[in-house]
Amino acid sequence: MSDQQQESAHIESYNLPKVIFLAFVAAIGGFLFGFDSGVINGTVDALQVAFDSDATGTGFNVASVLLGCVVGAFFAGTLADRFGRKPMMLIAAVVFIISAWGSGISQGSVEFVIYRLIGGLAVGAASILAPLYISEIAPSKIRGRLATLQQLMIVVGLFVAFMSNYSLVGISGGAEEELWLGFQTWSWMFWAEILPAFIFVIVLFFIPESPRYLVASNRSEKALKVLSAISNPAEATVKVADIKSTVRQDSRPKLSDLISKYTGKIHPLVWVGIGIAVLQQFTGINVIFYYGATLWQAAGFAEADALLTNVISGSVNIFFTIVAIVLIDKVGRKPLLLVGSIGQAVMLGVLAYLFGTATVDSANNLILEGNNGTYALIAANGYIAFFAASWGPVMWVMLGEMFPNQYRGAALAVCGIAQWGSDFTITMTFPIMLTYLGLGVSYGVYALFGVLAYFFVRSFVKETKGRSLEDMSREQEEEERKHAAQMGQ
């Protein structure tokens, strides 16, 4: 039997429609993650006026959600190991609703920041729980494609937020204008998130717990039922035994599992995961999404045109995420990361040049002369295309599958802190860099991180394509055992 026939047979042994349904439900958390991240884009200037905040205050209003993300990502990973993946996803869905409502009714920066911090708990949790759950229920041969569904839903959420913002501004005439029931448009932008969050709550009742969590919690019979429902009884029995061989059933997963029993130090793989998480953010992707409207208005676009530019960028993001879904289980994770790193660095370099050589008028507004505005738009969307086809989805896929079963949740929690902490740093510093350094230097800095990302991936990241989570768990433990032996420990 050929490799392709074996792969088809392996996938067919699973109830593929059910597996896709389970992955899709979990990925709705990614949709809310994307919507919540994108909705702020169209409200930045309106919030600055409504709350009478300066550049630093505005930056904190936007970035405050990311502090909640850090906490949410950390506790979601550790609590998911204690209470299960499904209960934590339900809690996150309810928190999304609370945050969306509260953000829209806020009357000042303090109140707004509190609700955005609450929303950050949900976003951070969703960013960890969806890839965790999907990686644990997916067949290894299509795990990359299913895990990439998380990123697709994130970018669809971003796109829907951009479309929602653009449509609402089209009705009212501006984010600061009154829309319905005496509330300004920016309030309705946040409230638009409530409907999909309610849907997420409902559909979560129709999915089972992760079988790998059930085995680790000494509930192998329930795990067998879940696996039998998505594959077949014979294969489910084998898989349960395989999972048992990679977890310690006498000890539930915990944060201390991040320390190697062979070396007494943090597992090297955790540092690689942290590096991937940090570098995804330090190439500046969320500057485009959080400050897109502000950025393009600074480059001379009117408010409506700037919001439409976001819609175009969102469309590019979706298309190239689909490209990643097609490629990730064929060419692998590492090649996509390498190509994406260089592509992003080049596009950011072009933006740095265009913005750095632009003229500034008497009101300190940036002016892109001639066709430079068009070139900047093309370069920005080229950057988004490279990100969407590589670092955007692949980071979440790799973080969901690269760690051994015993400490996957804990490792994801730590990497989540690194990812969202980096996001906060970039988001908080961009308006300050924009004010004091300008767009040109700012994008030059992000371009340098793109180059650094290439060398980091080439040196430290290992391919995970087509390999079972259990095989990788055993290989990682064997590598650490040999390393400790060589060090004489």
BELKAFEN-V654800 format. One record per pair of residues at least 4 apart in sequence whose C-alpha atoms are under 8 Angstrom apart, sorted by the first residue. I is the first residue (numbers start at 1). GAP is how many residues later the second one is. Records with the same first field share a line. If there is no record, write none. Layout:
# BELKAFEN-V654800
I=GAP, GAP
This chain:
# BELKAFEN-V654800
1=4, 5
2=4
3=4
4=4
5=4
6=4
7=4, 134
8=4
9=4
10=4, 129, 131
11=5, 128, 130, 131
12=4
13=218, 219
14=5, 125, 216, 217, 218
15=4, 214, 215, 216
16=4, 214
17=4
18=4, 212
19=4, 118, 119, 211
20=4, 126
21=4
22=4, 112, 185
23=4, 110, 111, 114, 115, 123, 124, 126
24=4, 125, 126
25=4, 175, 178, 179, 182
26=4, 63, 103, 104, 107, 108, 124, 178
27=4, 103, 104, 122, 123, 126
28=4, 122, 125, 172
29=4, 60, 64, 94, 97, 98, 101, 171
30=4, 96, 97, 100, 120, 121, 123, 124, 127
31=4, 119, 122, 123, 124, 125, 126, 127
32=4, 64, 91, 122, 125, 161, 164, 165
33=4, 89, 90, 93, 94, 121, 124
34=4, 119, 120, 121, 122, 123, 124, 127
35=4, 119, 121, 122, 123, 124, 125, 126, 158
36=4, 83, 87, 121, 122, 125, 154, 157
37=4, 121, 252, 253
38=4, 119, 120, 121, 123, 124, 251, 252
39=4, 119, 122, 123, 126, 150, 151
40=4, 22, 150, 250
41=121, 248, 249, 250, 251, 252, 253
42=120, 123, 124, 133, 144, 251, 265
43=4, 132, 143, 146
44=4, 14, 18, 247, 250
45=4, 249
46=4, 129, 130, 140
47=4, 5, 6, 11, 139
48=4, 5, 6, 10
49=4
50=57, 58, 126
51=56, 57, 58
53=4, 5
54=4
55=4, 376, 377
56=4, 372, 375, 376
57=4
58=4
59=4, 368, 369, 370, 371, 372
60=4, 368
61=4, 48, 51, 52
62=228, 365, 366
63=4, 361, 364, 365
64=4, 49, 52, 53, 56, 360
65=4, 48, 51, 52, 53, 54, 55, 56
66=4, 51, 54, 58, 354, 355, 357, 358
67=4, 50, 53, 353, 354, 357
68=4, 48, 49, 50, 51, 52, 53, 54, 56
69=4, 48, 50, 51, 52, 53, 54, 55, 56, 348, 351
70=4, 50, 51, 54, 346, 347, 348, 349, 350, 351
71=4, 50, 53, 346
72=4, 48, 49, 50, 51, 52, 53
73=4, 48, 50, 51, 52, 53, 54, 55, 339, 340, 341, 343, 344, 347
74=4, 50, 51, 338, 339, 340, 342, 343
75=4, 5, 50, 338
76=4, 12, 48, 49, 52, 53, 337
77=4, 48, 51, 52, 332, 333, 334, 335, 336
78=4, 176, 177, 331, 332, 335
79=4, 5, 9
80=4, 5, 7, 8, 49, 329
81=4, 132, 171, 172, 173, 328, 329
82=170, 171
83=4, 5
84=4, 125, 126, 129
85=4, 44, 47, 48, 124, 125, 128
86=4, 118, 121, 122, 123, 124
87=4
88=4, 37, 41
89=4, 36, 37, 40, 115
90=4, 111, 114
91=4
92=4, 29, 30, 31, 33, 34
93=4, 29, 104, 105, 107, 108
94=4, 103, 104, 107
95=4, 23, 24, 26, 27
96=4, 23, 26, 27, 97, 98, 101
97=4, 96, 97, 100, 101
98=4, 17, 20, 21
99=4, 16, 17, 19, 20
100=4, 15, 19, 90, 91, 92, 93, 94
101=4, 89, 90, 93
102=4, 10, 13
103=8, 9, 12, 13, 84, 87
104=82, 83, 84, 85, 86, 87
105=82
106=5, 6
107=4, 5
108=4
109=4
110=4
111=4
112=4
113=4
114=4
115=4
116=4
117=4
118=4
119=4
120=4
121=4
122=4
123=4
124=4, 292, 296
125=4
126=4
127=4, 289
128=4, 284, 285, 288
129=4
130=4, 20
131=4, 16, 19, 265, 266, 268, 269
132=4, 268, 269, 276, 277
133=4, 77
134=4, 9, 12, 13, 266
135=8, 11, 12, 262, 265, 266
136=74, 75, 76
137=73, 74
138=4, 5, 8
139=4
140=4, 326, 327, 328, 329
141=188, 324, 325, 326
142=4, 187, 324
143=4, 186, 323
144=4, 181, 184, 185, 253, 321
145=4, 180, 181, 183, 184
146=4, 179
147=4, 249, 250, 253
148=4, 173, 176, 177, 245, 246, 248, 249
149=4, 176
150=4, 243, 246
151=4, 170, 241, 242, 245
152=4, 166, 169, 170, 241
153=4
154=4
155=4, 159, 162, 163, 166
156=4, 158, 162
157=4
158=4, 156
159=4, 152, 155, 156, 159
160=4
161=4, 28
162=4, 145, 148, 149, 152
163=4, 148
164=4, 25, 28
165=4, 24, 142
166=4, 138, 141, 142, 145
167=4
168=4, 7, 17, 20, 21
169=4, 5, 6, 16, 135
170=4, 134
171=8
172=5, 6, 7, 13
173=4
174=11
175=9, 10, 11
176=8, 9, 10
177=7, 8
178=4, 5, 6, 7
179=4, 5, 6, 9
180=4, 5
183=4, 5
184=4
185=4
186=4
187=4
188=4
189=4
193=4
194=4
195=4
196=4
197=4
198=4
199=4
200=4
201=4
202=4
203=4
208=18
209=4, 5, 17
210=4, 13, 16
211=4, 9, 11, 12, 13, 15, 16
212=4, 11, 31, 193
213=4
214=4, 5, 6, 8, 9
215=4, 5, 8, 25, 28, 29, 34
216=28, 31, 32, 33, 35, 36, 37, 190
217=32, 35
218=31
219=4
220=4, 20
221=4
222=4
223=4, 17
224=4, 9, 12, 13, 16
225=4
226=4
227=4, 5, 6, 9
228=4, 5, 6, 7, 8
231=4, 5
232=4
233=4
234=4
235=4
236=4
237=4
238=4
239=4
240=4
241=4
242=4, 228
243=4, 162, 227
244=4, 5
246=158, 159, 160, 224, 227, 228
247=158, 159
248=4, 5, 158
253=4, 153, 154, 156, 157
254=153, 156
255=152, 155, 156
257=149, 150, 153
258=8, 9, 12, 149, 152, 153
259=4, 5, 6, 7, 8
260=4, 5, 6, 7, 220
262=218, 219, 222, 227
263=217, 221, 226
266=4, 5
267=4
268=4
269=4, 134
270=4, 133, 141, 145
271=4
272=4, 188, 189
273=4, 126, 142
274=4, 140, 141, 144, 145
275=4, 181
276=4, 119, 181
277=4, 118, 138, 139, 141, 142
278=4, 140, 141, 144
279=4, 170, 171, 174
280=4, 5, 111, 112, 115, 139
281=4, 5, 138, 141, 142, 145
282=140, 141, 144, 164, 167, 168
283=61, 62, 163, 164, 165, 166, 167
284=4, 142, 159, 162
285=4, 99, 102
286=4, 5, 137, 140, 141
287=4, 5, 139, 140, 143
288=4, 7
289=21
290=137
291=4
292=4, 14, 15, 18
293=4, 10, 13, 14, 16, 17
294=4, 12
295=4
296=4, 5, 10, 13
297=4, 5, 6, 9
298=67, 68
299=66, 67, 68, 69, 74
300=65, 66, 67, 68
301=4, 5
302=4
303=4
304=4
305=4
306=4
307=4
308=4
309=4
310=4
311=4
312=4
313=4, 68, 71
314=4
315=4
316=4, 65, 68, 69
317=4, 67, 68, 71
318=4, 70
319=4
320=4, 65, 66, 68, 69
321=4, 67, 68, 71, 72
322=4, 67
323=4, 66
324=4, 64, 65, 66, 69
325=4
326=4
327=4, 5
328=4, 5, 8, 66, 137
329=4, 136, 137
331=4, 5
332=4, 131, 132, 133
333=4, 57, 61, 65, 130, 131, 132
334=4, 123, 124, 127, 128, 129
335=4
336=4, 53, 54, 55, 58
337=4, 53, 54, 57, 117, 120
338=4, 115, 116, 119, 120
339=4, 47, 51
340=4, 46, 47, 49, 50, 51
341=4, 45, 50, 109, 110, 112, 113
342=4, 108, 109, 112
343=4, 40, 43
344=4, 38, 39, 40, 42, 43, 103, 106
345=4, 101, 102, 103, 104, 105, 106
346=4, 101
347=4, 32, 33, 35, 36, 100
348=4, 31, 32, 35, 95, 96, 98, 99
349=4, 94, 95, 98
350=4, 26, 29
351=4, 25, 28, 29, 89, 92
352=4, 87, 88, 89, 90, 91, 92
353=4, 87
354=4, 14, 18, 22, 86
355=11, 13, 83, 84, 85
356=82, 83, 84, 85
357=83
358=8, 9, 10, 11
359=7, 8, 9, 10
360=4, 5, 6, 7
361=4, 5, 6
368=4, 5
369=4
371=4
372=4
373=4
374=4
375=4
376=4
377=4
378=4
379=4
380=4
381=4
382=4
383=4
384=4
385=4
386=4, 5
387=4, 5
388=4, 5
389=4
390=4, 5
391=4
392=4
393=4
394=4
395=4
396=4
397=4
398=4, 66
399=4, 13, 16
400=8, 12
401=63, 68
402=62, 67, 70
403=4, 5, 8, 66, 69, 70
404=4, 65, 66, 68, 69, 70, 72
405=64, 65, 68
407=4
408=4
409=4
410=4
411=4
412=4
413=4
414=4
415=4
416=4
417=4
418=4
419=4
420=4
421=4
422=4
423=4
424=4
425=4
426=4
427=4
428=4
429=4
430=4, 12
431=4
432=4, 5
433=4, 5, 6, 9
434=4, 5, 8
437=4, 5
438=4
439=4
440=4
441=4
442=4
443=4
444=4
445=4
446=4
447=4
448=4
449=4
450=4
451=4
452=4
453=4
454=4
455=4
456=4, 5
457=4
464=8
467=4, 5
468=4
469=4
470=4
471=4
472=4
473=4
474=4
475=4
476=4
477=4
478=4
479=4
480=4
481=4
482=4
483=4
484=4, 5
485=4
